[in-house]
């Protein structure tokens, strides 16, 4: 077709819309409203890249899902930076970061005046942070504490000065929870929070919190880009400096950049393959132009429906919705194939009416498959279900309403590769070996691959973590003593002090578990409850006379009579040093929640002990998010397996009741082999079968039934059906197969299973022709004398 033919598309559209009774005009109005809505809504709608939003929040005993989500969200906004090298490098990097938008708070170096004020504040309230070791000595009596103080006095490396001893006779600050946490410490040095890594290298620490309103995909991308640019500029000035950063914001940005890569690059490749296939199949740019129009309308309808239902849209929803490109193209393929085979006396409207029942069946089965996502507990898959059902329906209506008026110049012509199509149909109809050899090979591939396949419900299947981010995270963990394993205790109280009191009770149990070797450590907020502070103050007062007497014997006079002040949580949180702990505390009206991350091996004995400890503390819950999510994935995977089997059985039985057992068998064989092949492909590739694989199988079921329906319903025109199905299969594989190259592990898994299953469905779908041929041969044999 010449270039002028493309222009004629629009002229034909105008002519048809002038004569059409209203359907085309009405649909044009709907499409106009759709695009107008998107132009207004998209700039205001958050496009999320946070992978955790795709999955539900498991319950955790005494703590609500909302509480877990709130604490996890707050922790997810915390960002920790560390700089090793000259102080000027940390100063320069801090200055650059403090000017970046997107941080609701930022703390670097404390000025000298505030440093002295902070030190004075903490010294006055040093009894509020009494370590467990100090408390144990004080409970033994003043003699035990005095002996320890003297041991520090005469230890060559302890560095106890007379000034320190005079002001703090019990040396409480030396063993304060603020300084010695057992699994790594952070201290104030020259106004900087500093810590040492596992190699003894000193790092200066900076804290920031991302603004809750600044978590959209584009905002996060801009913020992370600015952080990297700030690091680059500081590194250029100080080549010997080292940098590390930790925070969920970096993983969210990585997921977002992966999704944007998939949507832009993979989407363009998919559309390019679609262009080549449609032009090669129909020798015209008109099918391509109309196919792109139906895809665009479908994508707009899907995006609008998702925004209206959820109020937002996730980038991974857009990535997985690339599968609609191939499925929407099926309607265009079947329409133009029918027009190519239509006789001179068959009008475009007759072609559309003749196709409508068959395409409606195909739409119904595919939408039924996508609609299964609506019952998923995964918010991301529910988004995909809404997007896909709305998009497919809009594409179908576009084909049925607009195509007849826009294809007047598309004339009948012979099918390409007619001879090859006839020979292939002949192999299925007349061949006694070929059909069963194809089915046998598919069965062999399926069985052997299923044997190799294994299940894995680990949440790590959602997203591959870049090694660079993990390495920086390990550096931060070694400096601060905290890890990001997402294994926590959550302690709640109706007041801050009640939460602290329960935290103290939990901490006593953790000390016992650590003594038994069941845990490696825990990151516990160092401030004690007011009740514990009063008890500690009493222990200190009882020990003071004996410590004073023993020091006097050593010729050291100390100051006594200083009153120790109790410290409330809200007061402490205003101090500079508390910022490294503020991410573990969430306060609200009538409740306070404290997070206690635990470092422990994953074994049944430790998990049982941790769960039992949580049950013994009021308002406490043990949350192992990775384990909880894996258990949730496993439960959903089993339920989806049952749902998939039930849906397939119901469709086949209903079709068999309406059309007979032969047609039902023609559906059963391709569906079974296509689903089995999808699982087998994962086994051969060494990838796990997970929840996303099973949702791919649901789509395979819907698409596989479509192919079988086409062959079963149009046996008199099998060559045209084969041509349409081949073209539809190639366009679908072009759009789905490209997902295999996604940088998101879950999407790649989804794409591989789906692509292989669709191809297997195509190979097995002509079995209806073979079964019909067998039945006809038996009938002929039965009529012979």
ZAVO-710772 format. One record per residue (C-alpha): x, y, z; residue in one letter. Coordinates in steps of 0.1 Angstrom, whole numbers, plus 5000, padded with zeros to 4 digits. Each point is the difference from the previous one (the first is absolute). Layout:
XYZA ...
END
This chain:
500050005000X 501350344991X 500550295023X 496850164987X 498149705013X 500950095036X 498550344995X 496949844986X 499549835034X 499050335015X 497950104970X 498249675002X 499550055037X 498450344994X 497749874973X 498949715020X 499450215032X 497850234979X 497849714988X 500149775031X 496950005021X 501950095032X 502049705013X 503350134986X 499250365011X 499049875034X 503249805004X 502150294988X 498450215027X 500949745027X 503649984987X 500250385001X 498950005036X 502549735009X 502950194986X 498850335015X 499849835034X 503549854997X 501450344990X 498550155032X 500649715024X 503449864991X 502050305011X 498249995034X 500049625005X 502949845018X 501849744979X 501649775026X 503249794996X 500049855036X 499949624995X 498549955035X 496850174989X 499449714976X 499549765029X 497649995030X 501250055035X 499849685021X 498550025034X 502249985031X 498249895031X 499350285024X 501150274975X 497750114972X 501050014964X 499650385000X 502550025028X 502549794982X 499550194968X 500550345018X 503249895017X 501349844968X 499250314981X 501850225025X 503149774999X 499850004962X 500350385000X 503249995021X 503350054981X 503449965016X 503250134983X 503549935012X 503250174989X 503549875007X 503050224994X 500950365009X 497550205020X 499850264972X 498549734977X 497249925024X 499550385005X 499750064962X 497849704994X 497750105030X 499750364986X 499049874966X 497449755014X 498550265023X 499050214970X 498249734982X 496250004998X 498149695011X 501449975035X 497650095028X 503050005024X 503749984997X 502849995026X 503750014995X 502650165023X 498850165032X 501450355007X 502350035031X 497450175021X 497349744993X 502649735005X 500850125035X 496350045007X 499349644988X 502949865021X 498850195031X 496449884994X 501049644997X 502350025030X 497250145022X 497849714990X 502749734998X 498049775024X 497249984974X 502349804977X 501549755025X 501449694983X 499149655011X 503549935012X 500150305022X 496649925014X 501149645008X 503150135019X 497850255019X 497649735010X 502949815016X 500850305022X 502350305000X 503149785004X 499649854965X 499650344984X 502950145020X 502349714990X 499150064963X 500750385003X 503449935015X 500849754973X 499350274974X 502150255020X 503149785000X 499549854965X 502850144977X 497750054970X 496850115017X 501050375001X 498050095031X 500850365009X 499650165035X 497550254985X 497849724987X 500249805032X 499250315021X 496950094980X 498849644994X 501349785028X 498249684988X 501150064964X 496449964989X 500650184967X 502849754990X 497549714999X 497050194989X 497749834975X 500750314978X 503649914997X 500349625005X 497249814983X 501949674997X 499649964963X 501650334989X 499850365012X 499650354989X 501750285019X 500350384998X 503450114988X 500550374992X 496450054994X 499849704976X 498249675006X 502849764994X 500549624999X 502549744989X 499449734974X 501149645003X 503550094988X 500450275026X 499650294975X 498350315014X 496950144983X 498150325006X 496249944999X 497350224986X 496249955003X 497150114978X 496449924997X 498150024967X 496950215000X 496949784999X 498650214972X 503249944980X 499749634993X 498749994964X 502249834974X 501150324982X 500750185033X 502049715014X 502049974967X 500850375002X 501049985037X 502349704995X 501550164969X 500850315020X 501549795028X 502349824975X 501050334984X 500850145035X 502249705007X 501750044966X 500850365006X 501449935035X 502049714988X 501650224973X 501250245027X 501149725024X 501049694979X 501049805031X 496650035017X 497649705001X 496250015001X 497349775010X 496250045002X 497149795011X 496350044997X 496949864983X 500050314978X 502949864979X 498349664995X 496750174990X 501950224975X 501749694986X 496749834996X 498650314984X 502950034975X 499649644991X 496350044994X 500650324979X 502749814980X 497449724994X 497250244990X 502250214977X 502549774984X 498149675001X 496750174991X 501750164969X 501549674990X 496749835003X 498350264979X 502749984974X 499649624997X 496250054998X 500650254971X 502149754981X 497649715006X 496950184990X 501550164969X 501549664989X 496749825006X 497650254984X 502350194976X 498550335011X 500650275026X 496350035006X 499749705024X 503050145019X 498550355003X 496749865012X 501649755023X 502050285017X 496850205003X 498249715017X 503049945023X 500250375009X 496350015008X 500349685021X 503050135019X 498250335007X 496949825012X 502149775022X 501950295015X 496950205007X 498249705016X 503049935022X 500350365011X 496250025007X 500049685021X 503350035018X 500850374999X 503649924988X 501849774977X 503249795004X 502849994975X 500149625001X 496350004990X 501050194969X 502849764993X 497849695003X 497350174979X 502449984971X 498349664995X 496950184988X 501950114969X 500049654985X 496649905013X 498350324987X 501749954966X 498249664997X 496750184993X 501650204972X 501649684986X 496749814999X 498150304985X 502450064971X 500449634993X 496349984997X 500050304976X 502849844979X 497949694995X 496750174996X 498449984966X 499250304978X 496450005011X 500749995038X 499850345016X 502250135028X 497049995023X 499349644992X 503649925008X 499750175034X 496749835008X 501449664990X 503150045022X 498250155030X 498849675017X 503449844997X 501950315012X 497650045028X 500749655011X 503850074998X 499550335019X 497949835027X 502549725007X 503050245000X 498250255023X 498949715022X 503749915004X 501050355008X 497050055023X 501449725022X 502650265010X 497350205016X 499749745027X 503750005007X 501250125034X 502850194981X 499150364994X 502450014970X 498249714983X 496650155007X 501250314982X 501149784971X 496649834999X 498150344999X 502450144974X 499849694977X 496249945001X 499350374993X 502750014973X 498949694982X 496450105000X 500950344986X 502149854973X 497349764990X 497450284997X 502450214980X 500449714975X 496349944998X 498850364997X 502850184982X 501649744977X 497149954976X 500050374992X 503850034997X 500649694978X 498150094968X 503250024980X 501349665013X 499249764972X 499849625000X 503249824991X 501549665002X 501649885032X 503850005002X 501649665001X 496749834990X 501849684989X 501949975033X 496850065019X 498149734981X 502849755004X 500150075038X 496249965003X 500349684980X 502549865024X 497550045028X 497049884981X 501549724979X 503249915019X 499849695022X 503450075016X 500750375000X 497250125024X 500949755026X 503750054996X 499550375007X 497949935031X 502549745012X 503050234997X 498150275019X 499149755026X 503649885003X 501250365003X 497450075026X 500649695022X 503850035000X 499950375007X 497449965028X 502349755016X 502850265000X 497750285013X 499950105036X 497950245020X 501450315018X 497850245019X 502850225011X 499250374997X 503450044984X 498449884968X 498350344996X 503150204993X 503749944995X 502150215023X 503050174984X 503349895016X 501250365004X 497150095023X 500449685020X 503750075006X 499350355012X 497349875022X 502449765016X 502450285007X 497350205018X 499049705019X 503549945013X 500350375010X 496750045018X 499549645012X 496649984982X 499049784971X 497150014976X 498849645003X 496550135009X 499749775030X 498650215028X 498150015033X 497450275001X 499150125035X 496950215005X 498750215029X 497250245005X 502650255013X 503750054992X 501049885035X 497849684997X 501749924967X 503450055016X 499149795030X 499049714977X 503150064980X 502149965031X 498249675008X 500749884964X 503750105003X 500449795031X 498849704980X 502350084971X 503050005024X 499149645009X 499649894964X 503350154991X 501749825030X 498549684986X 501450074965X 496650024984X 500550354988X 503150204990X 498750345013X 497250254999X 499750374994X 498150135030X 499150365007X 502350095028X 497750215021X 498349825029X 496550065014X 499550245029X 499349705023X 503449844990X 501750345004X 498750045035X 501249655009X 503450064985X 500350335019X 499349825032X 502849744992X 502450294992X 499250175033X 500649685020X 503349934982X 501450365002X 501249995036X 502149684995X 501450134967X 500950335017X 501749825029X 502149774977X 501150304979X 500950195031X 502249715011X 501750044966X 500650375007X 497250134977X 497350235012X 496950024979X 496950224999X 496849855014X 496550115006X 499250074963X 496349944993X 499349784971X 497150124978X 497549774984X 499650034962X 496849974980X 500049864965X 498750314983X 502750215017X 502849774989X 498849994964X 500750384998X 503749935006X 502549964972X 501249655008X 496549865000X 499750054963X 501849674993X 497149845019X 497050204990X 499349774970X 499249725025X 497350205018X 496550094988X 497750215021X 496450094996X 496950095019X 499549745028X 502849774989X 503849974996X 501749724981X 503749915003X 501849784975X 502849765012X 501949854971X 501649675008X 503049834984X 499549635002X 500649694979X 497049854981X 499349675018X 496949855016X 501350015035X 500950374999X 496750094982X 498049815027X 501950175028X 499450354985X 496349934994X 499749885036X 501750305014X 497650234980X 497149815015X 501350065036X 500250384996X 496750195000X 499550214968X 502949834983X 500149824966X 502849824982X 500150094963X 502249814976X 498950184968X 501949784976X 498849685016X 496450145003X 500050104964X 501449674989X 497349825020X 497450224985X 501349944965X 499949625006X 496450015012X 498950224971X 501949784975X 498149695012X 496650184998X 500850134965X 500949654989X 496649885012X 498350304983X 501849944968X 499049634999X 496450085009X 499850284974X 501449784972X 497849715009X 496950225001X 500750154966X 500749674984X 496949835015X 497850294990X 501350004964X 499749624999X 496450025011X 499250274973X 502149864971X 500649635008X 502849795015X 502250024969X 500250385001X 500649975038X 502949774994X 501350244974X 500150265027X 501449785028X 503149874982X 501450344989X 499250165033X 501649735020X 503149994978X 500450384999X 499750045038X 502549715005X 502450154975X 500050335018X 501049835032X 502549784982X 501750314984X 500850135035X 501449665010X 502349984970X 501150365006X 500749935037X 497550265011X 497649935029X 496249964997X 498550275021X 496850205003X 500850204969X 500549694979X 496649885010X 498350324990X 501849974966X 498449654998X 496550165004X 500750224969X 501349694982X 496749835007X 498150304985X 502150044969X 500349624994X 496249975001X 499850284974X 502249814975X 498049685005X 496750194996X 501250144966X 500949664986X 496949835014X 497650274987X 501450074966X 501049654987X 498750084965X 502550284996X 502949855018X 502750164979X 498750355008X 499649905037X 503649875000X 501350324984X 498250215026X 501149785029X 503650004988X 500050374997X 498350055034X 502449765016X 503150184986X 498750345011X 499249865034X 503449835004X 501750334988X 498350195028X 500249735027X 503449864991X 501650345003X 499149985038X 502649735004X 502750274997X 498550215028X 502450105028X 497249925025X 500349635010X 496249955005X 499250154966X 502749794982X 498649695017X 496450104989X 501150064965X 501949674995X 497149795012X 497550204980X 501950004968X 500849635001X 496449915009X 498550214972X 502449844974X 499149655013X 496350094998X 500550104963X 501849684992X 497349785017X 496850204991X 499449834965X 499549675018X 496250074995X 500649954963X 501849675006X 497249875023X 497450104975X 502049824973X 500249685021X 496250025007X 499350034963X 502249714991X 498249785025X 496650114986X 501149914965X 501349665012X 496749945018X 498050064967X 502049754980X 498449664994X 
END
